[in-house]
């Protein structure tokens, strides 16, 4: 589900000049890289689309409160990443000894402190976006901590992860439009996708199960059909969550035809990103192919978010979300951190 080091000729954090060949230069970069690995920085590109798709589903244009919701989502997501590795440090020492905590590059106490600080920052940003946003962010934070500390290795684990993604989309709707009701269908679709990916991820290190990739493949097909179906929307003036001046839909209460065509194209991109690695993992459920299936599912989150925004009639928002996919790939290549996991 990596960057963070200073450029070779650039200033170090704090404004100091780089130490040529010195210990400071050799220490800062590996430490920054370890934190970027712990926090799964490339996966951050999958987060802003939640709030943007939520705003689109609520029928409101993104505004300052939407960006506060995005900041809150990013903080809570990163809190979950840090807490995940803290909770799994004993297991990772056996199965993933290269990770930052078992390898000794980051102290467990530092990871736990980061999780707490990021959670606090996420809730503060949500409070800045208004009471409706905080009312969603609080259960979202609770779900993140419950998943990592108690639910991850239980049958409820994938459901908790799906609930967290759905709540993250509702956070954007609450912050932007003041309500969540209109965004519930989009949250359910995004949560279903997350449920499928998380179910596959439970066999990342062991492999051996073709059932989860097959189920995820079927889920991808069903979701593709749903997100490409044109959605009926009430005119802007009849929706309490609509922003002033928002254009109304096209004929028969539907989004403009251009948004429908865009949703179809983005839905196809979603299917193409997720389906092939799921199929490979179903045919050969080895750990490497299972890990690739999880990576494909994570990457497919962005075109799904974009398709949900287009389905709601927000073509500009959909294109903005879709642009995060190539940006994320470029960042991962430059940082040399192509593997992303949610476990």
C-alpha positions in Angstrom: 0.0 0.0 0.0 10.5 5.9 -0.9 11.8 9.0 -0.9 12.3 11.5 1.9 16.0 11.9 1.6 17.6 15.1 0.7 19.1 15.6 -2.8 22.8 14.8 -3.2 23.7 18.5 -3.6 20.9 20.1 -1.6 20.7 21.3 2.0 20.0 18.9 4.8 17.0 19.4 7.1 17.4 22.4 9.2 19.1 24.5 6.6 22.6 23.1 7.1 25.0 22.4 4.2 25.6 18.8 3.3 28.5 17.0 4.9 30.5 15.7 2.0 31.3 12.1 2.7 30.7 12.8 6.4 28.8 10.7 8.9 25.9 13.2 9.0 25.2 12.7 5.3 25.3 8.9 5.7 23.0 8.9 8.7 20.3 11.4 7.6 19.4 9.6 4.3 19.0 6.1 5.6 17.0 7.3 8.6 14.7 9.3 6.3 14.4 6.3 4.0 13.5 4.1 6.9 10.6 6.4 7.9 9.4 6.6 4.4 9.4 2.8 4.2 7.6 2.5 7.5 4.9 5.0 6.4 4.5 3.5 2.9 4.9 6.9 1.3 4.0 5.8 -2.3 0.6 4.6 -0.9 -0.2 8.1 0.2 -1.2 8.9 -3.4 -4.2 6.6 -2.9 -5.6 8.8 0.0 -6.6 12.2 -1.4 -9.1 10.6 -3.8 -11.2 9.4 -0.8 -12.1 12.9 0.3 -12.4 14.2 -3.3 -14.7 11.4 -4.3 -16.7 12.1 -1.1 -17.1 15.7 -2.0 -18.2 14.8 -5.5 -20.8 12.3 -4.1 -22.1 15.0 -1.8 -22.6 17.3 -4.9 -20.2 19.9 -3.6 -17.2 21.5 -5.1 -13.9 20.9 -3.2 -12.9 23.8 -1.0 -10.7 24.7 1.9 -12.5 22.3 4.2 -12.0 19.5 1.6 -8.3 20.0 1.8 -8.4 19.9 5.6 -10.2 16.6 5.3 -7.5 15.4 2.9 -4.8 16.4 5.5 -6.7 14.6 8.2 -7.0 11.5 6.0 -3.3 11.5 5.3 -2.4 11.8 9.0 -4.7 9.0 10.0 -3.5 6.8 7.2 0.1 7.3 8.2 -0.8 6.7 11.9 -2.2 3.4 10.8 1.0 2.5 8.9 3.2 3.3 11.9 0.9 1.5 14.3 0.7 -1.5 12.0 4.4 -2.1 12.1 4.6 -1.5 15.9 1.8 -4.0 16.5 3.4 -6.6 14.1 7.1 -6.1 15.2 7.4 -9.6 16.6 5.8 -11.3 13.6 7.9 -9.1 11.2 11.1 -10.2 13.0 10.4 -13.7 11.6 8.6 -13.0 8.3 9.8 -9.6 7.3 13.1 -8.9 9.1 14.1 -6.2 6.5 11.4 -3.8 7.7 12.4 -0.7 9.7 11.5 -2.0 13.2 12.9 -5.5 13.2 16.0 -4.3 11.3 16.6 -1.8 14.1 16.5 1.3 11.8 13.6 2.7 13.8 12.9 2.1 17.5 9.4 0.7 18.3 8.8 3.5 20.8 9.4 6.1 18.1 6.9 4.3 15.8 4.2 4.2 18.5 4.8 7.9 19.3 4.5 8.8 15.7 1.2 6.9 15.5 -0.2 8.8 18.4 1.0 12.2 17.1 -0.3 11.6 13.7 -3.7 10.5 15.1 -3.9 13.7 17.1 -3.0 15.8 14.1 -5.6 14.1 12.0 -8.3 14.7 14.5 -7.3 18.4 14.8 -7.4 18.9 11.1 -10.8 17.3 11.0 -12.0 19.6 13.8 -10.8 22.5 11.7 -13.1 21.3 8.9 -16.1 21.4 11.1 -18.1 19.3 13.5 -19.6 17.0 10.8 -16.0 16.2 9.7 -14.8 15.5 13.3 -17.9 13.3 13.8 -16.6 11.1 11.0 -12.9 11.3 11.8 -13.3 10.1 15.4 -14.8 6.7 14.5 -12.3 6.5 11.6 -9.4 6.9 14.0 -10.9 4.4 16.4 -11.3 1.9 13.5 -7.7 2.4 12.5 -6.4 1.6 16.0 -8.8 -1.2 16.5 -7.7 -2.8 13.3 -4.0 -2.7 14.0 -4.2 -3.6 17.7 -7.0 -6.2 17.8 -8.9 -7.0 14.6 -6.2 -7.4 12.0 -5.7 -11.2 12.5 -9.4 -12.0 13.0 -12.2 -12.6 10.5 -13.3 -9.0 11.2 -10.0 -7.6 9.9 -10.9 -7.1 6.3 -14.3 -5.6 7.3 -12.6 -3.1 9.6 -10.2 -2.1 6.8 -13.1 -1.7 4.4 -15.0 0.4 7.0 -12.0 2.7 7.4 -11.8 3.4 3.7 -15.6 4.0 3.5 -15.4 6.4 6.5 -12.5 8.2 4.8 -14.7 8.9 1.8 -17.5 10.1 4.1 -15.0 12.4 5.8 -14.6 14.3 2.6 -18.4 14.5 2.1 -19.0 15.7 5.7 -16.2 18.3 5.5 -17.3 19.7 2.1 -21.0 19.4 2.1 -21.9 19.0 5.7 -23.6 15.6 5.4 -22.8 12.0 4.4 -26.1 10.5 3.3 -25.6 11.2 -0.5 -22.1 9.7 -0.3 -23.0 6.4 1.3 -23.3 4.5 -2.0 -19.8 5.6 -3.1 -18.4 4.7 0.3 -20.0 1.3 0.1 -18.4 0.7 -3.4 -14.9 1.8 -2.2 -15.2 -0.2 1.0 -16.1 -3.3 -1.0 -13.0 -2.9 -3.1 -10.9 -2.5 0.0 -12.5 -5.6 1.6 -11.4 -7.6 -1.5 -7.8 -6.3 -1.4 -7.4 -6.9 2.3 -8.7 -10.4 2.0 -6.0 -11.2 -0.6 -3.3 -9.5 1.5 -3.8 -11.9 4.4 -1.9 -14.5 2.4 0.9 -12.1 1.2 3.7 -14.0 2.9 2.4 -17.6 2.7 0.4 -17.8 -0.5 -1.6 -21.0 -1.1 -5.1 -19.6 -1.5 -6.8 -19.1 -4.9 -10.1 -18.4 -3.4 -9.4 -14.8 -2.2 -7.9 -13.7 -5.6 -10.9 -15.3 -7.4 -13.3 -13.5 -5.1 -11.4 -10.2 -5.6 -11.5 -10.7 -9.4 -15.3 -11.2 -9.3 -15.7 -8.2 -7.0 -13.7 -6.1 -9.5 -16.0 -7.1 -12.3 -19.1 -6.3 -10.3 -17.7 -2.9 -9.1 -16.7 -2.0 -12.7 -20.3 -2.5 -13.8 -21.6 -0.4 -11.0 -19.3 2.5 -11.3 -19.8 2.8 -15.1 -23.6 2.8 -14.7 -24.8 6.4 -14.9 -26.1 7.7 -11.6 -29.3 9.7 -11.2 -28.8 12.9 -9.2 -31.1 15.6 -8.0 -30.6 19.1 -9.4 -28.2 21.2 -7.3 -30.9 23.4 -5.9 -32.7 20.4 -4.4 -29.7 19.0 -2.6 -28.9 20.4 0.8 -25.3 19.4 0.4 -24.8 21.1 -2.9 -22.5 24.1 -3.2 -23.9 27.4 -4.4 -23.6 27.7 -8.2 -23.0 24.0 -8.8 -24.3 23.2 -12.3 -27.3 20.9 -12.5 -27.2 17.5 -14.2 -28.1 16.7 -17.7 -31.4 15.5 -19.0 -33.6 13.2 -16.8 -31.6 14.2 -13.7 -28.4 12.5 -14.8 -24.8 13.8 -14.9 -23.6 15.2 -18.2 -22.8 12.7 -20.9 -19.1 13.6 -20.7 -19.0 12.5 -17.1 -20.7 9.2 -18.0 -18.1 8.6 -20.7 -15.3 9.5 -18.3 -16.7 7.2 -15.7 -16.7 4.4 -18.2 -13.1 5.0 -19.2 -11.9 5.2 -15.6 -13.9 2.1 -14.7 -12.1 0.3 -17.5 -8.8 1.6 -16.1 -9.7 0.3 -12.7 -10.5 -3.2 -14.0 -7.4 -3.3 -16.1 -5.2 -2.4 -13.1 -6.7 -4.9 -10.7 -8.0 -7.8 -12.7 -4.8 -9.1 -14.3 -2.7 -9.5 -11.1 -5.8 -11.1 -9.3 -6.1 -13.6 -12.2 -2.4 -14.5 -12.0 -2.6 -15.0 -8.2 -5.7 -17.2 -8.6 -3.9 -19.4 -11.2 -0.7 -19.5 -9.1 -1.2 -18.4 -5.5 2.4 -18.1 -4.7 3.6 -15.4 -2.3 5.2 -13.3 -5.0 2.1 -13.3 -7.2 -0.1 -12.8 -4.2 2.0 -9.7 -3.3 1.6 -8.4 -6.8 -2.1 -8.9 -6.6 -2.2 -6.8 -3.4 -0.1 -4.1 -5.1 -2.4 -4.1 -8.1 -5.4 -3.8 -5.8 -3.8 -0.8 -4.0 -3.0 0.9 -7.3 -6.5 0.3 -8.6 -7.9 2.4 -5.7 -7.1 5.6 -7.6 -8.9 4.9 -10.8 -11.8 3.6 -8.8 -12.0 6.9 -6.8 -11.8 8.8 -10.0 -14.6 6.8 -11.5 -16.7 7.4 -8.5 -16.2 11.1 -8.8 -17.0 11.0 -12.5 -20.1 8.9 -11.8 -21.3 11.7 -9.5 -20.9 14.2 -12.4 -17.7 15.9 -11.2 -15.5 15.4 -14.3 -12.8 17.9 -13.2 -12.5 16.3 -9.8 -12.3 12.9 -11.5 -9.4 14.0 -13.7 -7.6 15.5 -10.7 -7.8 12.2 -8.8 -6.8 10.2 -11.9 -3.7 12.3 -12.2 -2.5 11.0 -8.8 -1.9 7.5 -10.3 1.0 8.5 -12.7 2.4 10.8 -10.0 2.5 8.0 -7.5 4.2 5.7 -9.9 6.8 8.3 -10.8 7.5 8.9 -7.1 7.9 5.2 -6.4 10.3 4.8 -9.3 12.4 7.7 -8.3 12.5 6.7 -4.7 13.2 3.0 -5.5 10.3 1.9 -3.4 8.0 0.1 -5.8 6.6 -2.6 -3.4 3.7 -1.4 -1.3 1.9 -3.4 1.3 -1.0 -2.8 3.6 0.0 -5.5 6.1 
